Amino acid sequence: MSEGPTVINTGGGGSGGWAVAIILAVVLVVGALWVFGGLDFGGGGDAVTIDVPAVTIDPAD
């Protein structure tokens, strides 16, 4: 009597595909925000200057 082929299911077949899909989705969202101006990585902006007056403390008070 001949039996059919033995199939061993290790259970880890689809996890790699989900990881690639999630990483690709995150890269696409960050790229879209960067291209359409919703994200600024700090390059090319104008410098901000804040003038703070000097504070002196008189020890005699």
Buried (B, 14 or more C-beta within 10 A) or exposed (E): EEEEEEEEEEEEEEEEEEEEEEEEEEEEEEEEEEEEEEEEEEEEEEEEEEEEEEEEEEEEE
